[in-house]
Amino acid sequence: MSNKPYDVARVRMLTASLDWPETDIILSLWSGTPTFNPKHTVIGHIVGLGGDVTLRGHSMPTADTTVAGDGTAQSDVMLIKTVPIGPDITWMTLSERWSTTKSSKLLIYIDEAMFLPFRANGLDVVVTPDWLQQKGWFRG
C-alpha cells in the first residue's frame, strides 16, 4: 500500500471545493495494521473499526497552510503533544479539522514516510515535511 488521498478528498480537490490555504488540518498518528478504505470520510470511521487499530494522538492547530508555485499543498510543522509510550506508530492520516476529532474529514492516508514506523517515547512528536524540494502533502 502507499500514500493515497481518500475519495472524498479527491473529489473535493478536483471540484475546487477544498480551499487549502483556509483549511485547518489535523495529523493523526495510528498504531496497528494500516486500514486504508477510500470510502471512509471521517476519522470516526477508522476509530470504530476496533481490532489492533488505535488512534495514538493528533496534532495541535497549525499556523499556516499555503500553496507553493508548483501547486504543492504545504503546511507548518505538525506538533502532536505527549504521545504515550506504546505500540509503534505505523501510519498517519491528514484531515480537515472539525468540531471533534472523530468528525474531522479525512484527506490523505500516509503509510510510507521517512522514519515510519517509529516508537513514541512519551514526549511530543514533531512531523516536519521537507519543503526544500517543494514536497508537500499533495500537489493539486
DSSP file (Angstrom, degrees, kcal/mol; ACC not computed):
  #  RESIDUE AA STRUCTURE BP1 BP2  ACC     N-H-->O    O-->H-N    N-H-->O    O-->H-N    TCO  KAPPA ALPHA  PHI   PSI    X-CA   Y-CA   Z-CA
    1    1 A M              0   0    0      0, 0.0     2,-0.3     0, 0.0     3,-0.0   0.000 360.0 360.0 360.0 155.0    0.0    0.0    0.0
    2    2 A S        -     0   0    0    108,-0.0   107,-0.1     1,-0.0   108,-0.0  -0.932 360.0 -61.7-142.5 167.7    1.2    3.6   -0.5
    3    3 A N        +     0   0    0     -2,-0.3   107,-0.2   109,-0.1    -1,-0.0  -0.186  62.2 170.7 -52.1 133.6    0.1    7.1    0.5
    4    4 A K  E     -A  109   0A   0    105,-1.7   105,-3.2    -3,-0.0     2,-0.3  -0.994  34.5-116.9-146.7 148.9   -3.3    7.9   -1.1
    5    5 A P  E     -A  108   0A   0      0, 0.0   103,-0.3     0, 0.0     2,-0.1  -0.637  38.9-111.6 -80.1 147.3   -6.0   10.6   -0.9
    6    6 A Y     >  -     0   0    0    101,-2.3     4,-2.5    -2,-0.3     3,-0.3  -0.460  29.1-111.9 -71.8 152.9   -9.4    9.5    0.4
    7    7 A D  H  > S+     0   0    0     31,-1.1     4,-2.4     1,-0.2     5,-0.2   0.888 117.7  53.4 -54.8 -42.9  -12.1    9.5   -2.3
    8    8 A V  H  > S+     0   0    0     30,-0.5     4,-2.1    32,-0.4    -1,-0.2   0.891 110.7  47.0 -62.6 -38.4  -13.9   12.4   -0.6
    9    9 A A  H  > S+     0   0    0     -3,-0.3     4,-2.6    97,-0.2    -1,-0.2   0.903 109.7  53.2 -68.6 -40.9  -10.7   14.5   -0.6
   10   10 A R  H  X S+     0   0    0     -4,-2.5     4,-2.5     1,-0.2    -2,-0.2   0.923 110.9  46.5 -60.5 -44.5  -10.0   13.6   -4.3
   11   11 A V  H  X S+     0   0    0     -4,-2.4     4,-1.9     1,-0.2     6,-0.2   0.917 112.4  50.3 -64.3 -43.4  -13.5   14.8   -5.3
   12   12 A R  H  <>S+     0   0    0     -4,-2.1     5,-2.4    -5,-0.2     6,-1.0   0.881 112.5  47.5 -64.1 -37.0  -13.1   18.0   -3.2
   13   13 A M  H ><5S+     0   0    0     -4,-2.6     3,-1.0     3,-0.2    -2,-0.2   0.923 113.1  47.4 -68.1 -43.4   -9.7   18.7   -4.8
   14   14 A L  H 3<5S+     0   0    0     -4,-2.5    -2,-0.2     1,-0.3    -1,-0.2   0.774 115.0  45.2 -71.4 -25.8  -11.0   18.1   -8.3
   15   15 A T  T 3<5S-     0   0    0     -4,-1.9    -1,-0.3    -5,-0.2    -2,-0.2   0.304 110.5-120.7 -99.6   9.5  -14.1   20.2   -7.9
   16   16 A A  T < 5S+     0   0    0     -3,-1.0    -3,-0.2    -4,-0.1    -4,-0.1   0.791  77.6 124.8  58.4  31.4  -12.1   23.0   -6.2
   17   17 A S      < +     0   0    0     -5,-2.4     2,-0.7    -6,-0.2    -4,-0.2   0.336  50.7  82.1-101.2   7.0  -14.2   22.8   -3.0
   18   18 A L        -     0   0    0     -6,-1.0     2,-1.4    -5,-0.1    -1,-0.1  -0.932  64.6-163.4-109.3 107.2  -11.2   22.2   -0.8
   19   19 A D    >>  -     0   0    0     -2,-0.7     3,-1.6     1,-0.2     4,-0.6  -0.688   7.7-172.8 -91.3  84.8   -9.7   25.7    0.0
   20   20 A W  G >4 S+     0   0    0     -2,-1.4     3,-1.6     1,-0.3    -1,-0.2   0.860  78.1  54.6 -52.2 -47.9   -6.3   24.5    1.2
   21   21 A P  G 34 S+     0   0    0      0, 0.0    44,-0.4     0, 0.0    -1,-0.3   0.768 116.4  39.8 -61.3 -21.8   -5.0   27.9    2.4
   22   22 A E  G <4 S+     0   0    0     -3,-1.6     2,-0.4    42,-0.1    -2,-0.2   0.387  92.5 110.9-103.9   2.1   -8.1   28.3    4.6
   23   23 A T    <<  -     0   0    0     -3,-1.6     2,-0.8    -4,-0.6    -5,-0.0  -0.652  60.9-143.6 -85.6 129.7   -8.2   24.6    5.8
   24   24 A D        -     0   0    0     -2,-0.4    73,-3.5    73,-0.3     2,-0.2  -0.828  30.3-160.9 -87.3 111.3   -7.5   23.8    9.4
   25   25 A I  E     -B   96   0A   0     -2,-0.8    37,-0.4    71,-0.3     2,-0.4  -0.625  14.5-161.4-102.8 156.8   -5.7   20.5    9.2
   26   26 A I  E     -B   95   0A   0     69,-2.4    69,-2.7    -2,-0.2     2,-0.5  -1.000   7.4-151.7-135.2 131.9   -5.0   17.8   11.7
   27   27 A L  E     -B   94   0A   0     -2,-0.4    32,-2.0    67,-0.2     2,-0.4  -0.923  16.8-162.3-104.3 125.4   -2.4   15.0   11.5
   28   28 A S  E     -BC  93  58A   0     65,-2.9    65,-1.8    -2,-0.5     2,-0.4  -0.883   7.9-144.6-111.7 140.6   -3.3   11.8   13.4
   29   29 A L  E     -BC  92  57A   0     28,-2.9    27,-3.0    -2,-0.4    28,-1.0  -0.853  20.2-172.1-104.1 137.6   -1.0    9.1   14.4
   30   30 A W  E     -BC  91  55A   0     61,-2.5    60,-2.0    -2,-0.4    61,-1.5  -0.941  13.2-158.0-130.2 148.1   -2.1    5.4   14.4
   31   31 A S  E     + C   0  54A   0     23,-2.3    23,-2.1    -2,-0.3     2,-0.2  -0.857  55.6  44.9-116.4 161.5   -0.8    2.1   15.5
   32   32 A G  S    S-     0   0    0     56,-0.5    21,-0.2    -2,-0.3    58,-0.1  -0.515 102.1 -18.9 103.3-173.6   -1.8   -1.3   14.2
   33   33 A T  S    S-     0   0    0     -2,-0.2    -2,-0.1     1,-0.1    58,-0.1  -0.530  76.2-107.7 -71.4 125.3   -2.4   -2.6   10.7
   34   34 A P        -     0   0    0      0, 0.0    -1,-0.1     0, 0.0    77,-0.0  -0.269  33.7-167.6 -54.3 136.4   -2.9    0.1    8.2
   35   35 A T        +     0   0    0     -3,-0.1     2,-0.3     2,-0.0    -2,-0.0  -0.373   9.4 176.4-128.8  54.0   -6.6    0.2    7.2
   36   36 A F        +     0   0    0      2,-0.0     3,-0.0     3,-0.0   -30,-0.0  -0.438   4.1 169.1 -63.7 124.2   -6.9    2.4    4.1
   37   37 A N    >   -     0   0    0     -2,-0.3     3,-2.3     1,-0.1   -30,-0.1  -0.928  27.0-152.4-135.2 110.5  -10.5    2.4    2.9
   38   38 A P  T 3  S+     0   0    0      0, 0.0   -31,-1.1     0, 0.0   -30,-0.5   0.642  93.1  63.1 -62.0 -12.7  -11.3    5.0    0.3
   39   39 A K  T 3  S+     0   0    0    -32,-0.1     2,-0.1   -33,-0.1   -33,-0.0   0.607  76.9 104.6 -87.9 -11.8  -14.9    5.1    1.3
   40   40 A H    <   +     0   0    0     -3,-2.3   -32,-0.4     1,-0.1   -33,-0.1  -0.452  43.5 177.5 -64.6 141.7  -14.1    6.3    4.8
   41   41 A T        +     0   0    0      1,-0.3    65,-1.8    -2,-0.1     2,-0.3   0.630  58.7  30.3-119.6 -23.8  -15.0   10.0    5.1
   42   42 A V  B >> S-D  105   0A   0     63,-0.3     3,-1.5     1,-0.1     4,-0.6  -0.922  79.7-109.4-136.3 160.8  -14.2   10.9    8.8
   43   43 A I  H >> S+     0   0    0     61,-1.9     4,-2.3    58,-0.4     3,-1.1   0.848 113.0  68.7 -57.3 -35.0  -11.8    9.8   11.5
   44   44 A G  H 3> S+     0   0    0     58,-2.8     4,-1.8     1,-0.3    -1,-0.3   0.788  90.2  61.8 -57.2 -28.7  -14.7    8.2   13.4
   45   45 A H  H <4 S+     0   0    0     -3,-1.5    -1,-0.3    57,-0.3    -2,-0.2   0.861 109.5  40.9 -65.2 -34.5  -15.0    5.6   10.6
   46   46 A I  H X< S+     0   0    0     -3,-1.1     3,-1.9    -4,-0.6     4,-0.4   0.904 111.2  55.2 -79.2 -43.3  -11.5    4.4   11.4
   47   47 A V  H >< S+     0   0    0     -4,-2.3     3,-0.9     1,-0.3    -2,-0.2   0.869 103.9  57.2 -57.5 -37.2  -11.8    4.7   15.2
   48   48 A G  T 3< S+     0   0    0     -4,-1.8    -1,-0.3     1,-0.2    -2,-0.2   0.485  84.3  84.2 -74.5  -2.5  -14.9    2.4   15.1
   49   49 A L  T <  S-     0   0    0     -3,-1.9    -1,-0.2     1,-0.2    -2,-0.2   0.813  71.8-171.5 -72.0 -29.5  -13.0   -0.4   13.4
   50   50 A G    X   +     0   0    0     -3,-0.9     3,-1.3    -4,-0.4    -1,-0.2  -0.381  41.0  95.2  70.4-152.5  -11.7   -1.9   16.6
   51   51 A G  T 3  S-     0   0    0      1,-0.2    -1,-0.1    -2,-0.1    -2,-0.0  -0.407 108.3 -27.9  66.9-141.0   -9.1   -4.7   16.3
   52   52 A D  T 3  S+     0   0    0     -2,-0.1     2,-0.6    -3,-0.1    -1,-0.2   0.302 105.3 112.7 -93.7  10.6   -5.5   -3.6   16.5
   53   53 A V    <   +     0   0    0     -3,-1.3     2,-0.4   -21,-0.2   -21,-0.2  -0.741  42.2 174.0 -87.0 121.5   -6.1   -0.1   15.1
   54   54 A T  E     -C   31   0A   0    -23,-2.1   -23,-2.3    -2,-0.6     2,-0.6  -0.992  33.2-133.0-133.3 129.4   -5.5    2.6   17.8
   55   55 A L  E     -C   30   0A   0     -2,-0.4   -25,-0.2   -25,-0.2     3,-0.1  -0.713  25.6-177.1 -75.2 118.2   -5.5    6.4   17.4
   56   56 A R  E     -     0   0A   0    -27,-3.0     2,-0.3    -2,-0.6   -26,-0.2   0.619  54.3 -41.4 -98.3 -16.0   -2.3    7.4   19.3
   57   57 A G  E     -C   29   0A   0    -28,-1.0   -28,-2.9    26,-0.1    -1,-0.3  -0.877  47.5-133.6 165.7 164.4   -2.6   11.2   19.0
   58   58 A H  E     -C   28   0A   0     -2,-0.3    23,-0.5   -30,-0.2   -30,-0.2  -0.975  31.5 -95.6-142.5 157.6   -3.4   14.1   16.8
   59   59 A S        -     0   0    0    -32,-2.0    21,-0.3    -2,-0.3     3,-0.1  -0.178  29.6-113.7 -75.6 158.4   -1.7   17.4   16.1
   60   60 A M        -     0   0    0     19,-2.9    19,-0.3     1,-0.2   -33,-0.2  -0.378  57.9 -71.5 -74.1 163.7   -2.2   20.9   17.5
   61   61 A P        -     0   0    0      0, 0.0     2,-0.3     0, 0.0    -1,-0.2  -0.309  52.8-126.9 -58.4 144.2   -3.7   23.5   15.2
   62   62 A T        -     0   0    0    -37,-0.4     3,-0.1     1,-0.1    16,-0.1  -0.666   3.7-144.1 -93.4 151.1   -1.3   24.7   12.5
   63   63 A A  S    S+     0   0    0     -2,-0.3     2,-0.4     1,-0.2    -1,-0.1   0.718  78.2  25.8 -85.1 -21.9   -0.5   28.3   12.0
   64   64 A D        +     0   0    0      2,-0.0    12,-1.8   -42,-0.0     2,-0.4  -0.975  46.9 179.3-153.1 130.0   -0.1   28.2    8.2
   65   65 A T  E     +F   75   0B   0    -44,-0.4     2,-0.3    -2,-0.4    10,-0.2  -1.000  25.6 168.7-124.4 130.2   -1.3   26.3    5.2
   66   66 A T  E     -F   74   0B   0      8,-1.6     8,-3.2    -2,-0.4     2,-0.5  -0.864  32.9-127.8-136.1 167.0    0.0   27.5    1.8
   67   67 A V  E     -F   73   0B   0     -2,-0.3     6,-0.2     6,-0.2    72,-0.1  -0.986  26.9-138.7-119.3 123.4    0.2   26.5   -1.8
   68   68 A A    >   -     0   0    0      4,-2.6     3,-2.2    -2,-0.5    68,-0.0  -0.242  32.6 -97.3 -73.3 167.4    3.6   26.7   -3.5
   69   69 A G  T 3  S+     0   0    0      1,-0.3    -1,-0.1     2,-0.1    -2,-0.0   0.769 124.7  54.1 -57.0 -29.1    4.1   28.0   -7.0
   70   70 A D  T 3  S-     0   0    0      2,-0.1    -1,-0.3    64,-0.0    -2,-0.0   0.361 125.2 -99.4 -90.0   6.9    4.0   24.4   -8.4
   71   71 A G  S <  S+     0   0    0     -3,-2.2    69,-2.7     1,-0.3     2,-0.4   0.548  70.4 152.3  90.9   8.6    0.7   23.6   -6.8
   72   72 A T  E     - G   0 139B   0     67,-0.2    -4,-2.6    68,-0.1     2,-0.6  -0.603  43.8-132.9 -76.7 127.9    2.1   21.8   -3.8
   73   73 A A  E     +FG  67 138B   0     65,-3.2    64,-2.5    -2,-0.4    65,-0.6  -0.721  36.7 177.2 -81.6 117.9   -0.1   21.9   -0.7
   74   74 A Q  E     -F   66   0B   0     -8,-3.2    -8,-1.6    -2,-0.6     2,-0.3  -0.745  13.5-179.4-121.1 165.7    2.2   22.8    2.3
   75   75 A S  E     -F   65   0B   0     -2,-0.2   -10,-0.2   -10,-0.2     3,-0.1  -0.957  35.5 -88.3-151.7 169.0    1.8   23.5    6.0
   76   76 A D        -     0   0    0    -12,-1.8   -14,-0.0    -2,-0.3   -10,-0.0  -0.168  69.8 -66.8 -64.9 174.3    3.8   24.4    9.0
   77   77 A V        -     0   0    0     51,-0.1     2,-0.5     1,-0.1   -14,-0.2  -0.289  53.1-122.5 -61.0 153.8    5.3   21.5   11.0
   78   78 A M  E     -H  127   0C   0     49,-2.5    49,-2.9    -3,-0.1     2,-0.5  -0.904  22.4-158.9-105.6 126.1    2.8   19.4   12.8
   79   79 A L  E     -H  126   0C   0     -2,-0.5   -19,-2.9   -19,-0.3     2,-0.6  -0.921   7.6-171.6-109.9 121.8    3.1   19.0   16.6
   80   80 A I  E     -H  125   0C   0     45,-3.1    45,-2.8    -2,-0.5     3,-0.4  -0.958  24.9-134.8-111.8 113.4    1.5   16.1   18.4
   81   81 A K        -     0   0    0     -2,-0.6   -23,-0.2   -23,-0.5    43,-0.1  -0.475  65.4 -18.3 -77.7 134.8    1.7   16.7   22.2
   82   82 A T        -     0   0    0     -2,-0.2    42,-0.3     1,-0.2    -1,-0.2   0.848  67.8-161.9  44.9  65.6    2.8   13.9   24.6
   83   83 A V        -     0   0    0     40,-2.1    39,-1.2    -3,-0.4    -1,-0.2  -0.673  24.4-121.0 -77.6 119.7    2.3   10.8   22.5
   84   84 A P        -     0   0    0      0, 0.0    36,-0.2     0, 0.0    38,-0.2  -0.197  24.4 -99.3 -66.1 151.8    2.2    7.9   25.1
   85   85 A I  S    S+     0   0    0     36,-0.2    36,-0.1    34,-0.1     3,-0.1  -0.452  76.2  99.9 -63.1 139.2    4.7    5.0   25.0
   86   86 A G        -     0   0    0     34,-0.5    34,-0.1    -2,-0.1     3,-0.1  -0.950  68.1  -3.8 172.9-155.4    3.1    2.0   23.4
   87   87 A P  S    S-     0   0    0      0, 0.0    33,-0.4     0, 0.0    -1,-0.1  -0.167  85.6 -81.0 -59.5 156.8    2.9    0.2   20.1
   88   88 A D        -     0   0    0     31,-0.1     2,-0.7     1,-0.1   -56,-0.5  -0.224  39.4-116.0 -56.9 145.0    4.8    1.5   17.1
   89   89 A I  B     +I  118   0D   0     29,-3.6    29,-1.6   -58,-0.2   -58,-0.3  -0.791  41.8 171.8 -79.4 117.8    3.2    4.3   15.1
   90   90 A T        +     0   0    0    -60,-2.0     2,-0.3    -2,-0.7   -59,-0.2   0.606  54.6   5.1-109.8 -15.8    2.7    2.6   11.8
   91   91 A W  E     -B   30   0A   0    -61,-1.5   -61,-2.5   -58,-0.1     2,-0.3  -0.979  57.4-150.0-161.7 168.2    0.6    5.1    9.7
   92   92 A M  E     -BE  29 110A   0     18,-2.7    18,-3.1    -2,-0.3     2,-0.4  -0.924   4.5-149.3-139.8 161.0   -0.9    8.6    9.8
   93   93 A T  E     -BE  28 109A   0    -65,-1.8   -65,-2.9    -2,-0.3     2,-0.5  -0.990   7.4-148.7-131.3 146.6   -3.9   10.4    8.4
   94   94 A L  E     +BE  27 108A   0     14,-2.7    13,-2.8    -2,-0.4    14,-2.1  -0.963  29.7 171.4-111.4 129.8   -4.2   14.1    7.4
   95   95 A S  E     -BE  26 106A   0    -69,-2.7   -69,-2.4    -2,-0.5     2,-0.7  -0.873  41.6-104.5-135.8 163.8   -7.7   15.5    7.9
   96   96 A E  E     -BE  25 105A   0      9,-3.1     9,-1.7    -2,-0.3   -71,-0.3  -0.850  49.5-120.2 -88.1 118.9   -9.7   18.7    7.8
   97   97 A R        +     0   0    0    -73,-3.5   -73,-0.3    -2,-0.7     2,-0.2  -0.374  38.4 174.5 -67.2 132.5  -10.3   19.6   11.5
   98   98 A W        -     0   0    0      2,-0.5     6,-0.2    -2,-0.1     5,-0.0  -0.517  53.5 -68.5-120.7-167.1  -13.9   19.8   12.6
   99   99 A S  S    S+     0   0    0     -2,-0.2     2,-0.3     4,-0.1     3,-0.1   0.808 120.0  26.0 -61.5 -33.0  -15.5   20.3   16.0
  100  100 A T  S >  S-     0   0    0      1,-0.1    -2,-0.5     0, 0.0     3,-0.5  -0.922  81.1-119.9-126.2 156.4  -14.5   16.9   17.2
  101  101 A T  G >  S+     0   0    0     -2,-0.3     3,-1.5     1,-0.2   -58,-0.4   0.923 114.1  54.8 -58.2 -44.1  -11.6   14.7   16.2
  102  102 A K  G 3  S+     0   0    0      1,-0.3   -58,-2.8   -59,-0.2   -57,-0.3   0.779 107.4  49.9 -63.3 -26.7  -13.9   11.9   15.2
  103  103 A S  G <  S+     0   0    0     -3,-0.5    -1,-0.3   -60,-0.2    -2,-0.2   0.455  81.0 122.2 -91.5   0.0  -15.9   14.3   12.8
  104  104 A S    <   -     0   0    0     -3,-1.5   -61,-1.9    -4,-0.5     2,-0.4  -0.426  69.1-117.0 -65.9 134.4  -12.7   15.6   11.1
  105  105 A K  E     -DE  42  96A   0     -9,-1.7    -9,-3.1   -63,-0.2   -63,-0.3  -0.600  26.5-123.3 -81.0 122.9  -12.9   14.9    7.4
  106  106 A L  E     + E   0  95A   0    -65,-1.8   -11,-0.2    -2,-0.4   -97,-0.2  -0.385  37.9 163.3 -67.0 136.1  -10.2   12.5    6.1
  107  107 A L  E     +     0   0A   0    -13,-2.8  -101,-2.3     1,-0.3     2,-0.4   0.716  59.8  14.6-116.1 -53.8   -7.9   13.9    3.3
  108  108 A I  E     -AE   5  94A   0    -14,-2.1   -14,-2.7  -103,-0.3     2,-0.5  -0.986  54.1-148.3-137.6 139.4   -4.8   11.7    3.0
  109  109 A Y  E     -AE   4  93A   0   -105,-3.2  -105,-1.7    -2,-0.4     2,-0.5  -0.902  18.8-166.1-102.2 129.1   -3.7    8.3    4.2
  110  110 A I  E     + E   0  92A   0    -18,-3.1   -18,-2.7    -2,-0.5     3,-0.1  -0.943  30.9 144.6-125.1 111.3    0.1    8.1    4.9
  111  111 A D        +     0   0    0     -2,-0.5     2,-0.4   -20,-0.2    -1,-0.1   0.369  67.1  61.5-122.3   1.0    1.7    4.7    5.4
  112  112 A E        +     0   0    0      2,-0.0     2,-0.3     3,-0.0    -1,-0.2  -0.964  65.4 123.0-129.7 116.0    5.1    5.5    3.7
  113  113 A A    >   -     0   0    0     -2,-0.4     3,-1.8     3,-0.3     2,-0.0  -0.971  66.7 -74.5-162.0 158.2    7.3    8.2    5.1
  114  114 A M  T 3  S+     0   0    0     -2,-0.3    -2,-0.0     1,-0.3     0, 0.0  -0.367 118.5  11.9 -59.1 135.3   10.8    8.7    6.4
  115  115 A F  T 3  S+     0   0    0      1,-0.2    -1,-0.3    -2,-0.0    -3,-0.0   0.601  94.4 165.4  70.5  15.6   11.1    7.1    9.9
  116  116 A L    <   +     0   0    0     -3,-1.8    -3,-0.3   -26,-0.0    -1,-0.2  -0.935  54.4  39.8-106.6 127.7    7.8    5.3    9.7
  117  117 A P  S    S+     0   0    0      0, 0.0     2,-0.3     0, 0.0   -27,-0.2   0.535  84.6 160.5 -77.8 163.4    7.1    3.2   11.7
  118  118 A F  B     -I   89   0D   0    -29,-1.6   -29,-3.6    -2,-0.1     2,-0.5  -0.973  38.3-118.1-146.4 161.0    8.5    4.6   14.9
  119  119 A R        -     0   0    0     -2,-0.3     2,-0.1   -31,-0.2   -31,-0.1  -0.889  26.8-132.8-103.7 124.8    8.1    4.1   18.6
  120  120 A A        -     0   0    0     -2,-0.5   -34,-0.5   -33,-0.4     4,-0.1  -0.473   8.7-157.6 -73.2 146.7    6.8    7.1   20.7
  121  121 A N        -     0   0    0    -36,-0.1   -36,-0.2    -2,-0.1    -1,-0.1   0.195  51.6 -93.0-112.2  15.7    8.8    7.8   23.8
  122  122 A G  S    S+     0   0    0    -39,-1.2     2,-0.1     1,-0.3     3,-0.1   0.353  97.9  98.9  91.0  -6.1    6.1    9.7   25.8
  123  123 A L  S    S-     0   0    0      1,-0.2   -40,-2.1   -41,-0.2    -1,-0.3  -0.340  85.4 -65.4-101.2-174.8    7.2   13.1   24.6
  124  124 A D        -     0   0    0    -42,-0.3     2,-0.5   -43,-0.1   -43,-0.2  -0.380  42.9-143.1 -68.8 150.4    6.0   15.4   21.8
  125  125 A V  E     -H   80   0C   0    -45,-2.8   -45,-3.1    -3,-0.1     2,-0.5  -0.975  11.4-163.5-114.7 131.0    6.2   14.2   18.2
  126  126 A V  E     -H   79   0C   0     -2,-0.5     2,-0.7   -47,-0.2   -47,-0.2  -0.970   3.6-159.3-116.9 120.9    7.1   16.8   15.5
  127  127 A V  E     -H   78   0C   0    -49,-2.9   -49,-2.5    -2,-0.5    -2,-0.0  -0.893  11.2-172.4-100.9 116.9    6.4   16.0   11.9
  128  128 A T        -     0   0    0     -2,-0.7   -51,-0.1   -51,-0.2   -52,-0.1  -0.894  11.7-148.5-115.4 102.1    8.5   18.2    9.6
  129  129 A P        -     0   0    0      0, 0.0     2,-1.0     0, 0.0     7,-0.1  -0.325  25.6-111.4 -64.5 152.8    7.8   17.9    5.9
  130  130 A D      > +     0   0    0      1,-0.2     5,-0.9     6,-0.1     3,-0.4  -0.750  41.9 168.7 -89.4  99.2   10.7   18.6    3.6
  131  131 A W  T > 5 +     0   0    0     -2,-1.0     3,-1.6     1,-0.2    -1,-0.2   0.501  55.6  90.3 -90.2  -3.5    9.9   21.8    1.8
  132  132 A L  T 3 5S+     0   0    0      1,-0.3    -1,-0.2     2,-0.1    -2,-0.0   0.833  98.0  34.2 -62.8 -31.3   13.4   22.3    0.3
  133  133 A Q  T 3 5S-     0   0    0     -3,-0.4    -1,-0.3     2,-0.1    -2,-0.1   0.015 121.1-101.9-112.1  27.8   12.3   20.4   -2.8
  134  134 A Q  T < 5 +     0   0    0     -3,-1.6     2,-0.3     1,-0.2    -3,-0.2   0.732  68.2 157.1  60.6  25.4    8.7   21.6   -2.8
  135  135 A K      < +     0   0    0     -5,-0.9    -1,-0.2   -63,-0.1     2,-0.2  -0.639  12.0 157.8 -79.0 138.7    7.5   18.3   -1.4
  136  136 A G        -     0   0    0     -2,-0.3   -62,-0.2    -3,-0.1     3,-0.1  -0.680  58.3 -74.5-142.0-164.8    4.1   18.7    0.3
  137  137 A W  S    S-     0   0    0    -64,-2.5     2,-0.3     1,-0.3   -63,-0.1   0.881 107.2 -29.8 -69.4 -38.1    1.1   16.8    1.4
  138  138 A F  E     -G   73   0B   0    -65,-0.6   -65,-3.2   -67,-0.0     2,-0.4  -0.958  60.5-116.3-165.6 170.5   -0.1   16.6   -2.2
  139  139 A R  E      G   72   0B   0     -2,-0.3   -67,-0.2   -67,-0.3   -68,-0.1  -0.984 360.0 360.0-123.0 129.7    0.0   18.6   -5.4
  140  140 A G              0   0    0    -69,-2.7   -68,-0.1    -2,-0.4   -69,-0.1   0.447 360.0 360.0 -79.1 360.0   -3.1   20.0   -7.0
